[in-house]
């Protein structure tokens, strides 16, 4: 009988285990430092920013480098001016392409 069928997994003991899954952070709660560290190490495949009380540009500057190439991102703000500033800075810094502002 094949070892993989009888429940004996000693043959694959040298394989790195998959990353630990953590509970998601509830809206409005601050993420634990170990979770933030994991995000910084592993990066993101997409990003949604919805923090109307914070400066959108400072958030984008910090987290955009953690996105994989060509990863989509969205920024929500209740006012247009912070979005326009963020859009302008992204264009000037050449940090993103194909940007749109939708009202």
N, C-alpha and C positions, 0 to 999 in steps of 0.2 A: 504494500500500500504506500502511496506517496506521502511523504512527511507533512506536506501542507494540508493534507486531508484529515490526518489523525490528531490535529490540534497541537503538535509539537512545533513550536516556532523558534527553537534554538538556532536553526540554520540562518535566520535573518536577524540575529541579535546585534550584529555590527551595523545595521542600517540605522541612520539617525531617526529618532522619533519625530512625528509630525509636530508642528508648533502647538503649544497649549492654547486651547480655546478659552477665552475669558468671557465673563458676563458683560453684556453691553452696558454702557453708562447711561443712566436715565437722563432724560432731558432736564437741563438746569443744574445737574450735578457735575462737579469737577472730577475728571478722570484721575484714577490713582497714578502715581509716578511710574510704577512698573509697567502699566498699560501704555502710557505715553512713550516710555523708552522702547517698548516693543513696536509701537507704530513707527517710531523714528528708524529703528533697525530694519523693519520689513517693508516700509513704504506703503503706498496706497495705489489702488487701481482706479479710483475716482474720488471726487471730493465735493461735498455740499457744505457751503458756509451759510449759516443763517444766524447771525449774531448782530442784530440791529443796534445793540448798545455799545458795540465795540467798533474800532476802526477797521474797516474791511481791508485796506491796503496792508496794514501791519500783519494781519492774519495771513493774507495771501503771500506776503514776502516770506513768512516763516514756514508755511506748509507746502507751497507750490514746488519747491525743490524735492520734496518727498514723493511727489507723484511720478509714476512711470511715464515714459515717453508716450505722447499722444493720448494721455489719459484725460477724460472729460472732467470738467469742474463747473460748478454753478455757485454764484454768490447772490444771496438774497439780501436786500436792504429795503426798508420802507420808503427811503428817500432816494431820489435820483443822483444827487450830487456826490455822495460817497462812492456810488457805482461808477460815475463818470471819471472821478479822480483815479479810482482803481484801474479802470480801462485805459486811461491815458498813461498811467505809470507802467502798466504791463506792455503797452506798445512801445514806449520810450526805452524801457529796459530790454526789449525784445525777449520777453519771458514766455510769451504765448502768441499763437496765431489764430486766425478765424474767430475773432472775438465779436460778440454781439451784445447790445443792450436792448432788452425787451421790457416794455412798460406794461 
